[in-house]
């Protein structure tokens, strides 16, 4: 098992995270995650900080911020 974490910025989409990470909110609360998940970067998700697919067709990333 690898300890390596991969973070991939998807074109006009979410930030894909693969690996074990800890997400902590502004109040210091740990947000439970799986080892493979996507983070919202469009602001449209109803499941923030996680992506729920709401960006599809409604989000265009700034130039240079996609893989």
Secondary structure as GFF3:
##gff-version 3
##sequence-region A 1 67
A	DSSP	beta_strand	6	9	.	.	.	ID=ss1
A	DSSP	beta_strand	15	18	.	.	.	ID=ss2
A	DSSP	beta_strand	23	24	.	.	.	ID=ss3
A	DSSP	beta_strand	30	31	.	.	.	ID=ss4
A	DSSP	beta_strand	36	39	.	.	.	ID=ss5
###
